[in-house]
Amino acid sequence: EKVLGRGWELPIHEQDRIATEFLEANEEALKQLAQFPGVDTFILGLHYRIELTPSICGFCMSASPRLMYFALRIGIDPTFYVDLDRKDVEDDA
């Protein structure tokens, strides 16, 4: 595990930038790690917090093209962890 920052406190675009810089700077070593015998899970976890309001009916997530470029070259799976903040949303139950 390598922590690149406090993802739950950084905006998603800043996490993307930090992760891209790390992947680019360490590409060859990360490729070797991805192919090491016994490695079956190799993820990059990005954290996103969204405040739900009654007007939001959905959202989508994606990594920047540059981050995806390095992730695909290395063999790492970007994973988004989403925290839904339900402020101002009425409970229907």
N, C-alpha and C positions, 0 to 999 in steps of 0.2 A: 504494500500500500504506500502511495506517495500522495500526501495532501498538498494541493496547490493553492490553498487559501480557504477561508471560511465561506464556503459556497452559499450557505443559507443567509449570509449577510451581503454578498456581492451581487450586483445586477447580472443577469444572464449574459449580456454582451461582454461584460468584463471577465466572467468565467470562461467564456468562449475564447477571448483573446489570450488569457493566461494559459489555457490548455493548449491552444494552437502553438504558442511560442515554445511550450515545453515539449510537445510532440515533435516539432520541427528541429529543435536543438538536440533531441535525444533519439532521433528516428532509428539509427542503426542499432543502438543498444536495445531499444524497445522491440524492434523486429526480432532480434535474437531471443529476447525474453518471451515473446509471443510464441516462438517455435520451440521453446525449451520443453523437454519431455515431462509430461504430467500437467502442463498448463492447459486447462480446459475452460477457464473463465478469465477473460481479459477485458475489463470494462473501464470506461471513463465516466464517472458519475458527475452530472451537473445538477444543481439544485435550483428550482424556480418556485417562487411564492406568488400566488395570484389572489387578489382580494375579490371574492365573488360578490356581486351586487345583483339585484333582480333583473337588470338589463343584460347580463351576460348569460348566453345560452350555450356557449362552447368556446374552445380555444384549441390551438395546435402548437406543437413545438417542433423545432428543427435546429440542427447545428448549422453553422455557417459553411459555405462551400469549401473554404480553406481548411476548416477543422475536419470536415468529412474527407477531404483529399488525403490528409495525413492519417486519419483513422483507418481508411481503406488500405493505404500503403503499408501500414504497420500491422493491421489485423486486430485492431481494438474496437470494441463496441461502445459507442456513446450511449449512455443511459440517462434519461431525465427523471429526476425525483421531484414530484410536484406537491407542494403544500397548498391546500385550498383553505383560504381564510374566509369563513362564511359570515363576516360582519354584514349587518344590514340585510340579511336574507332571512325571510320568515320561515319558520318551521311548519311544514304542512301536516306533520304527524300529530 
